Amino acid sequence: MSDIQIAKPNRFKRFPYGEAALWVGFIWLALIAMDNRYDADTITLAAVFALAAIGVRATRPAREPR
């Protein structure tokens, strides 16, 4: 194995609307699941979006007061 480390792309870390995009995805999928097209996979994917958004919020560094 090589000792080379692969850097994570910083463009994803700097994207300020990532959490909002995850919440929009959750809402969109939840609306689809509540419609007549009930599907267990859609509900599961909505839950994944919600948990990812919560994870983004939980791992965000604390903001310093201005």
C-alpha positions in Angstrom: 0.0 0.0 0.0 1.1 3.5 -0.7 1.5 6.2 1.8 0.0 8.8 -0.5 -3.0 10.6 1.0 -5.9 11.6 -1.2 -7.3 15.0 -0.4 -11.0 15.5 -0.1 -12.4 18.0 -2.6 -12.8 21.3 -0.8 -15.5 22.6 -3.2 -18.0 20.4 -1.4 -17.0 21.8 2.0 -17.3 25.4 0.7 -20.7 24.9 -0.9 -22.9 27.0 1.4 -26.3 25.6 0.4 -25.6 21.9 0.9 -27.8 21.5 3.9 -30.6 23.4 2.2 -30.3 21.2 -0.8 -30.7 18.1 1.4 -33.7 19.5 3.1 -35.3 20.4 -0.2 -34.6 16.8 -1.4 -36.3 15.5 1.8 -39.4 17.7 1.3 -39.7 16.8 -2.3 -39.4 13.0 -1.6 -41.8 13.3 1.4 -44.4 14.9 -0.8 -44.0 12.2 -3.4 -44.3 9.5 -0.8 -47.5 11.1 0.6 -49.1 11.2 -2.8 -50.8 8.2 -4.3 -47.5 6.7 -5.3 -46.7 5.1 -2.0 -43.3 3.4 -2.2 -41.1 2.1 0.6 -38.0 3.0 -1.3 -39.1 6.6 -1.6 -39.7 6.9 2.1 -36.3 5.4 2.8 -34.6 7.8 0.5 -36.5 10.7 2.1 -35.2 9.5 5.5 -31.6 9.3 4.2 -31.9 12.9 3.0 -33.2 14.0 6.4 -30.5 12.2 8.3 -27.8 13.6 6.0 -29.1 17.1 6.5 -29.1 16.6 10.3 -25.5 15.2 10.0 -24.4 18.3 8.2 -25.8 20.5 10.8 -24.3 18.4 13.7 -20.8 18.4 12.2 -20.7 22.1 11.2 -18.2 24.0 13.3 -19.6 26.5 15.8 -19.9 30.0 14.5 -18.0 32.7 16.4 -20.0 35.7 17.5 -19.4 38.9 15.5 
